[in-house]
């Protein structure tokens, strides 16, 4: 047993020999997709039973397709039930309808601050409270001097016949006047300004598409609606605009076409509808108002002819990033384009479809929460849970790889994972917050990261092996 080679030494020899490592990697790649021969070696009666099970699987697929068709019909039904709510929202946002008192929600409009920030505020309030107590005490002594022993208030001497109003009355009158001014100023505002622009801008992925020039255009956006195409074949988004100086369209639509059937008749697993194409409205831009292009001046020199050498200036339109490129998705013919073009277009279309689903399933149903920023807190909860699960999987994978390469796990790795979990995950969990609190939270996270880097007591158990990539 003592003559057996040590696993760690064999592993180090393989890793130190690039040619041997490449040969082993090539052999492993050749094995991908090949059968083990187990099915072919089974007795014929067992094979017959497996064929019967596969036919049951095909029957299961038929029922599953019926299930998804039923879900699509339920989506269409409830889309109609949501419509009156969305119509009422549009009336309030546009200023066509003023809600009554009994139509107001009982919850506070501004979300409550985080618990840790509340604690800091309480500490500050305690300090201010002590100062106020001292001030009140001094004020109390002054007030007691102004009163007589029988409880009646002393009256200040009057100069001539002039009388001065009480200070409290002045303050009350000023406050009342301020409220009236504020109320009269609010009466000039119609509906909720920039409602949809703010809601879209508060979503992390969509905000990356909105450029500075787009904001002025989106300020005229009055509503966003959706509807399902029949038989689960896709959906359509409609952006409703008021009169604006940029284009003549009153509505811009984006339609996603899907094929609900399996990709092949031989498929036994249903992976959902297949995306076919996306079609957008052609925007009728007014002169010099197209935010999807930029006009640049270019000088051209004539190289031949009578006027050779002369230079002329021409105006050329070049595409530029804009949210409104959303309505001009790439149209690719697989039979005419190169694989590189098809791959690049596929990536764009995948992101385009993801944005369409986000607008349909999140922005439209929860528009007011995206406007106030509360939806980001809910999104942050989901992303934090996903990040934590991914980190746990990565930590487990690293530990397994370390055991394979070094033949040991060890408590040091557990201590390292615990240290990383207490700092890294906690910081990640605090990153998604309300926009008004996000800056302060990020400053806290940066301070915590600096403290972790300066902590000399924490050391990893050893060097992390190179990342293992498998094609």
C-alpha positions in Angstrom: 0.0 0.0 0.0 2.9 2.3 0.7 4.1 2.0 -3.0 0.8 3.4 -4.3 1.2 6.9 -5.8 -0.2 9.8 -3.9 -3.2 11.5 -5.5 -1.9 14.9 -4.9 1.5 14.1 -6.5 -0.1 12.6 -9.5 -2.4 15.6 -9.9 0.5 18.0 -9.6 2.4 16.1 -12.3 -0.5 16.3 -14.7 -1.0 20.0 -14.1 2.7 20.7 -14.6 2.7 18.8 -18.0 0.7 20.9 -20.5 0.9 18.2 -23.3 -0.4 15.5 -21.0 -3.2 17.7 -19.7 -4.2 18.6 -23.2 -4.3 15.0 -24.2 -6.5 14.1 -21.2 -8.8 17.0 -22.0 -9.2 15.9 -25.6 -10.1 12.4 -24.6 -12.7 13.7 -22.1 -14.2 15.9 -24.8 -14.5 12.9 -27.1 -16.6 11.1 -24.5 -19.2 13.8 -24.3 -22.4 12.6 -25.9 -21.4 9.0 -26.3 -23.4 6.2 -24.7 -22.1 3.9 -22.0 -23.5 0.8 -23.8 -25.8 0.0 -20.9 -29.0 0.4 -22.9 -27.7 -1.7 -25.8 -26.7 -4.5 -23.5 -30.1 -4.8 -21.8 -32.3 -7.9 -22.4 -35.0 -7.5 -25.1 -37.9 -7.7 -22.5 -36.4 -4.8 -20.6 -36.0 -2.8 -23.8 -39.7 -3.3 -24.7 -40.7 -2.0 -21.3 -38.5 1.1 -21.8 -40.2 1.7 -25.1 -43.5 1.5 -23.4 -42.3 4.1 -20.8 -41.2 6.4 -23.6 -44.6 6.2 -25.2 -46.1 7.2 -21.8 -43.6 10.1 -21.8 -45.0 11.1 -25.2 -48.6 11.0 -23.8 -47.3 13.1 -20.9 -46.0 15.7 -23.4 -49.5 15.9 -25.0 -51.1 16.6 -21.6 -48.3 19.1 -20.8 -49.1 21.0 -24.1 -52.7 21.1 -23.1 -51.7 22.5 -19.7 -49.7 25.3 -21.2 -52.6 26.1 -23.6 -54.9 26.3 -20.6 -52.4 28.6 -18.8 -52.4 30.9 -21.8 -56.2 31.1 -21.8 -56.1 32.0 -18.1 -53.6 34.7 -18.8 -55.8 36.2 -21.5 -58.8 36.0 -19.1 -57.1 37.8 -16.3 -55.6 40.4 -18.7 -59.2 41.5 -19.3 -59.9 41.6 -15.6 -56.8 43.8 -15.0 -57.8 46.2 -17.8 -60.3 48.3 -15.8 -57.6 48.9 -13.1 -55.1 49.9 -15.7 -57.6 52.2 -17.3 -58.3 53.9 -14.0 -54.5 54.3 -13.4 -54.2 56.0 -16.8 -56.9 58.5 -15.9 -55.2 59.4 -12.7 -51.7 59.6 -14.2 -52.9 61.8 -17.1 -54.9 64.0 -14.8 -58.3 63.1 -16.3 -59.5 61.9 -12.9 -58.9 63.2 -9.4 -59.1 60.3 -6.8 -61.5 60.8 -3.8 -60.5 60.4 -0.2 -61.9 56.9 0.1 -59.8 55.8 -2.9 -56.5 56.6 -1.2 -54.4 53.7 0.2 -53.8 53.6 4.0 -50.1 52.7 3.7 -47.5 55.4 3.9 -46.4 56.8 0.5 -42.7 56.9 1.5 -41.4 53.5 2.7 -39.9 53.2 6.2 -36.2 53.5 6.4 -34.0 50.4 7.1 -33.7 49.2 10.7 -30.0 50.0 10.9 -30.6 53.6 9.7 -33.4 53.9 12.2 -30.9 53.0 14.9 -28.6 55.7 13.8 -31.4 58.2 13.7 -32.4 57.2 17.2 -28.8 57.8 18.4 -28.9 61.2 16.8 -32.3 61.9 18.3 -31.1 61.0 21.8 -28.3 63.6 21.5 -30.7 66.2 20.2 -33.2 65.2 22.9 -30.8 66.0 25.7 -30.1 69.4 24.2 -33.8 70.1 23.9 -34.4 69.0 27.5 -31.7 71.5 28.7 -33.2 74.2 26.5 -36.7 73.3 27.8 -35.5 73.5 31.3 -34.0 76.9 30.8 -37.1 78.0 29.0 -39.2 76.6 31.8 -37.3 78.8 34.3 -38.0 81.8 32.2 -41.6 80.9 31.8 -42.0 80.5 35.5 -40.6 83.9 36.1 -43.3 85.3 33.8 -46.1 83.9 35.9 -47.4 85.0 39.3 -47.6 82.8 42.4 -51.4 82.5 42.0 -51.0 81.0 38.5 -52.0 84.1 36.5 -49.8 85.3 33.7 -47.9 88.5 34.1 -48.8 91.1 31.5 -46.0 93.1 29.8 -46.2 96.8 30.0 -47.7 98.5 26.9 -46.1 101.5 25.2 -48.8 103.9 24.4 -51.9 102.4 22.7 -49.9 100.0 20.4 -50.6 96.3 20.8 -48.4 93.5 19.5 -49.8 90.2 18.4 -48.7 87.0 20.1 -45.8 85.1 18.6 -47.8 81.9 18.4 -50.4 83.6 16.3 -47.7 84.8 13.8 -46.3 81.3 13.5 -49.7 79.7 13.0 -50.6 82.3 10.3 -47.4 81.8 8.5 -47.8 78.0 8.5 -51.3 78.3 7.2 -50.2 80.7 4.5 -47.4 78.3 3.5 -49.9 75.4 3.3 -52.2 77.4 1.1 -49.3 78.3 -1.2 -48.2 74.7 -1.4 -51.7 73.6 -2.1 -52.2 76.2 -4.8 -48.9 75.3 -6.5 -50.0 71.6 -6.5 -53.2 72.5 -8.2 -51.2 73.6 -11.3 -49.7 70.1 -11.7 -51.8 67.8 -13.8 -51.7 64.1 -13.0 -48.4 62.5 -12.2 -45.6 64.1 -14.3 -42.9 61.8 -15.8 -44.7 58.7 -14.4 -43.7 56.2 -17.0 -40.2 57.7 -17.6 -39.4 57.4 -13.9 -40.9 53.9 -13.7 -38.8 52.6 -16.6 -35.6 54.4 -15.5 -35.8 52.8 -12.1 -35.4 49.3 -13.6 -31.7 48.4 -13.8 -31.8 46.7 -17.2 -34.1 49.1 -18.9 -32.3 52.2 -17.6 -29.2 51.1 -19.5 -31.2 51.6 -22.7 -32.5 55.1 -21.9 -30.1 57.8 -23.1 -30.2 61.5 -22.1 -31.9 62.5 -25.3 -34.5 59.8 -24.8 -35.7 61.2 -21.5 -37.3 64.3 -23.1 -39.2 62.0 -25.5 -40.3 59.6 -22.9 -41.7 62.4 -20.8 -44.6 62.4 -23.3 -45.3 58.7 -22.7 -48.9 58.5 -21.4 -49.4 54.7 -21.0 -48.0 51.2 -21.7 -50.4 48.4 -22.4 -50.1 44.7 -23.4 -52.3 42.1 -24.9 -51.8 38.4 -25.7 -52.0 37.1 -29.2 -54.5 34.2 -29.7 -53.5 30.6 -29.1 -50.4 31.4 -27.1 -48.6 32.7 -30.2 -47.1 35.8 -28.5 -47.9 39.2 -27.1 -48.0 42.8 -28.1 -46.8 45.9 -26.2 -48.4 49.3 -26.9 -46.7 52.6 -25.9 -49.2 55.5 -26.0 -47.8 59.0 -26.5 -49.3 62.4 -26.2 -48.7 65.1 -28.8 -45.0 65.8 -28.9 -42.4 67.6 -31.0 -40.5 64.4 -31.9 -42.7 62.1 -34.0 -46.3 62.0 -35.3 -47.2 58.5 -34.0 -49.7 58.4 -31.2 -48.9 54.7 -30.5 -45.8 52.6 -30.9 -46.2 48.9 -30.8 -43.8 46.0 -30.3 -45.1 42.5 -31.2 -43.4 39.2 -30.2 -44.3 36.2 -32.2 -44.0 32.7 -30.7 -44.5 29.1 -31.8 -46.1 27.2 -28.9 -45.4 23.8 -30.5 -42.3 21.7 -29.7 -39.3 22.3 -32.0 -39.5 18.8 -33.4 -42.2 16.1 -33.5 -39.7 13.6 -31.9 -39.1 15.8 -28.9 -40.2 14.3 -25.6 -39.5 17.3 -23.4 -41.3 20.6 -23.8 -39.1 23.6 -23.2 -41.7 26.3 -23.8 -42.8 28.4 -26.8 -40.1 29.1 -29.4 -39.4 32.7 -30.2 -39.9 33.4 -33.9 -39.5 37.2 -34.5 -40.2 40.6 -33.1 -41.8 43.4 -35.1 -41.9 47.1 -34.1 -43.7 50.2 -35.4 -41.8 52.4 -37.8 -41.4 55.7 -36.0 -42.3 58.8 -38.1 -39.8 61.2 -36.8 -40.2 64.9 -37.4 -37.4 66.8 -39.1 -34.1 66.7 -37.2 -35.8 65.1 -34.2 -34.7 61.4 -34.6 -32.9 60.5 -31.4 -31.7 57.1 -32.8 -29.2 58.8 -35.2 -26.6 61.5 -35.0 -25.7 63.8 -37.9 -22.0 64.3 -38.5 -20.1 66.5 -41.0 -17.6 64.7 -43.2 -15.2 66.2 -45.7 -14.9 64.5 -49.1 -12.0 65.2 -51.5 -12.7 64.6 -55.2 -9.9 62.4 -56.6 -10.5 62.6 -60.3 -12.1 64.8 -63.0 -12.0 68.5 -63.7 -12.5 69.4 -60.1 -10.0 66.9 -58.6 -8.6 68.0 -55.3 -11.6 70.1 -54.3 -13.1 69.4 -50.9 -16.8 69.4 -50.0 -18.6 68.9 -46.8 -21.5 66.4 -46.6 -23.9 65.5 -43.7 -24.1 61.9 -42.8 -26.4 60.1 -40.4 -24.9 57.5 -38.1 -26.8 55.2 -35.7 -26.5 55.8 -32.0 -27.7 54.1 -28.8 -31.3 54.9 -27.9 -34.3 53.4 -26.1 -36.3 53.8 -29.3 -34.1 51.3 -31.1 -36.3 48.9 -29.1 -38.9 49.4 -31.9 -36.4 48.4 -34.6 -35.2 44.8 -33.7 -32.8 43.1 -36.0 -34.4 41.0 -38.8 -32.1 38.1 -39.8 -32.5 35.5 -42.5 -30.6 32.4 -41.4 -30.2 31.3 -45.0 -28.5 34.6 -46.1 -26.4 35.7 -43.1 -23.1 34.4 -41.8 -22.9 32.4 -38.5 -21.2 35.3 -36.8 -24.0 37.7 -37.8 -26.7 35.2 -36.7 -25.0 34.7 -33.3 -24.7 38.5 -32.7 -28.3 39.0 -33.7 -29.5 36.1 -31.5 -27.9 37.7 -28.5 -29.6 41.0 -29.2 -33.0 39.4 -29.8 -32.7 37.3 -26.5 -32.1 40.5 -24.5 -34.9 42.2 -26.5 -37.3 39.5 -25.6 -36.2 39.6 -22.0 -37.0 43.3 -21.9 -40.4 42.7 -23.4 -41.2 40.2 -20.7 -40.0 42.6 -18.0 -42.3 45.4 -19.3 -45.3 43.0 -19.6 -44.8 41.1 -16.3 -43.3 43.7 -14.0 -43.3 47.3 -15.2 -47.0 47.4 -16.3 -48.5 45.5 -13.3 -46.3 47.3 -10.7 -45.9 50.7 -12.3 -46.5 52.8 -9.2 -44.0 50.7 -7.2 -41.4 51.3 -9.9 -42.2 55.0 -9.8 -41.7 55.2 -6.0 -38.7 52.8 -6.1 -40.3 50.2 -3.8 -40.2 47.6 -6.6 -36.4 47.7 -6.5 -36.5 46.5 -2.9 -38.6 43.5 -4.0 -36.3 42.8 -6.9 -33.3 43.1 -4.6 -34.7 40.4 -2.3 -35.0 38.0 -5.2 -31.6 38.8 -6.6 -30.0 38.4 -3.1 -31.5 34.9 -2.7 -30.2 34.0 -6.1 -26.8 35.3 -5.4 -26.7 33.5 -2.1 -27.7 30.2 -3.8 -25.0 30.7 -6.5 -22.4 31.5 -3.9 -23.3 28.3 -2.0 -23.0 26.3 -5.2 -19.7 27.9 -6.1 -18.3 27.4 -2.6 -19.3 23.7 -2.7 -17.8 23.3 -6.1 -14.5 24.9 -5.0 -14.3 22.6 -2.0 -14.9 19.5 -4.2 -12.3 20.6 -6.6 -9.8 21.3 -3.8 -10.4 17.8 -2.5 -9.8 16.3 -5.9 -6.6 18.2 -6.5 -5.2 18.0 -2.9 -6.9 15.1 -1.4 -8.2 17.1 1.6 -11.0 19.3 2.6 -10.2 20.7 6.0 -11.6 23.0 8.5 -9.6 25.9 7.1 -11.9 25.9 4.0 -14.9 26.0 6.3 -13.5 28.9 8.3 -12.7 30.7 5.0 -16.3 30.1 3.7 -17.7 31.4 7.1 -15.6 34.5 6.9 -16.6 35.2 3.3 -20.3 34.5 4.2 -20.3 36.9 7.1 -18.9 39.8 5.1 -19.5 39.2 1.4 -23.1 37.9 1.5 -24.2 40.4 4.1 -22.8 43.3 2.0 -24.5 41.8 -1.2 -27.8 41.6 0.7 -27.7 45.3 1.5 -26.9 46.6 -2.0 -30.4 46.7 -3.4 -32.3 49.4 -1.5 -34.6 52.4 -2.1 -33.0 54.9 -4.4 -32.9 57.6 -1.7 -31.0 55.2 0.6 -28.8 53.5 -2.0 -25.9 55.9 -1.9 -25.5 55.7 1.9 -25.7 51.9 1.7 -23.0 51.7 -0.9 -20.7 53.9 1.2 -21.3 51.4 4.1 -20.4 48.5 1.8 -17.2 50.2 0.6 -16.2 50.8 4.2 -16.8 47.2 5.1 -14.8 45.9 2.1 -11.9 48.1 3.2 -12.1 46.8 6.7 -12.0 43.2 5.4 -8.9 43.9 3.2 -7.1 45.5 6.1 -7.9 42.5 8.4 -4.5 40.8 8.8 -5.8 38.0 10.9 -7.8 36.4 8.1 -5.8 34.3 5.7 -6.8 31.7 3.1 -5.8 28.1 3.7 -3.9 28.0 0.5 -3.8 29.1 -3.1 -7.0 28.6 -5.1 -6.5 26.2 -8.0 -7.1 27.5 -11.5 -10.7 27.6 -12.7 -11.8 24.5 -14.4 -13.5 25.2 -17.7 -15.2 22.5 -19.7 -16.4 23.0 -23.3 
